[in-house]
Amino acid sequence: MIAAHTTANCAEQAGSAIATNCLNDILNAPSQAVSVTTLQTALLDLQRLPHPKRAAGGFAVALVAVLERGIGASL
């Protein structure tokens, strides 16, 4: 079954993309201050999407996947 491309699904995908970009920027940031600003901007971007809760879900999934891999855990 093919998932419908609803605005909620698109928001979730956008949240995942925002997380991926955010993590890449944080890992390449020259300082903690830049990392904090990067994360703050990403979180504010999630609120601007049509379905912010779904966007936050996509963000969380991407973030948790990277954290699990980084610490070698699986929940």
VENQUIKA-V963797 format. One record per residue. N is the residue number from 1. RES is the residue in one letter. PSI is psi in degrees with one decimal (* if undefined). Layout:
# VENQUIKA-V963797
{{N & RES & PSI} {N & RES & PSI}}
This chain:
# VENQUIKA-V963797
{{1 & M & 132.6} {2 & I & 130.5} {3 & A & 140.8} {4 & A & 144.0} {5 & H & 77.0} {6 & T & 165.5} {7 & T & -30.7} {8 & A & -42.6} {9 & N & -40.1} {10 & C & -37.9} {11 & A & -39.7} {12 & E & -43.0} {13 & Q & -39.6} {14 & A & -39.7} {15 & G & -40.4} {16 & S & -41.9} {17 & A & -39.7} {18 & I & -42.4} {19 & A & -44.0} {20 & T & -47.3} {21 & N & -40.5} {22 & C & -47.4} {23 & L & -42.2} {24 & N & -43.6} {25 & D & -40.2} {26 & I & -43.6} {27 & L & -22.7} {28 & N & 6.9} {29 & A & 141.7} {30 & P & -14.9} {31 & S & 165.1} {32 & Q & -35.1} {33 & A & -41.2} {34 & V & -39.0} {35 & S & -43.2} {36 & V & -43.9} {37 & T & -39.8} {38 & T & -46.9} {39 & L & -42.2} {40 & Q & -44.4} {41 & T & -42.4} {42 & A & -43.8} {43 & L & -38.2} {44 & L & -35.6} {45 & D & -36.3} {46 & L & -36.8} {47 & Q & -20.9} {48 & R & -9.5} {49 & L & 156.9} {50 & P & -32.9} {51 & H & 80.9} {52 & P & -32.4} {53 & K & -40.6} {54 & R & -37.8} {55 & A & -41.9} {56 & A & -35.5} {57 & G & -45.6} {58 & G & -39.4} {59 & F & -47.2} {60 & A & -42.5} {61 & V & -45.9} {62 & A & -41.6} {63 & L & -45.9} {64 & V & -39.1} {65 & A & -41.2} {66 & V & -42.2} {67 & L & -43.0} {68 & E & -44.3} {69 & R & -40.2} {70 & G & -36.1} {71 & I & 0.9} {72 & G & 32.9} {73 & A & 160.7} {74 & S & 132.4} {75 & L & *}}
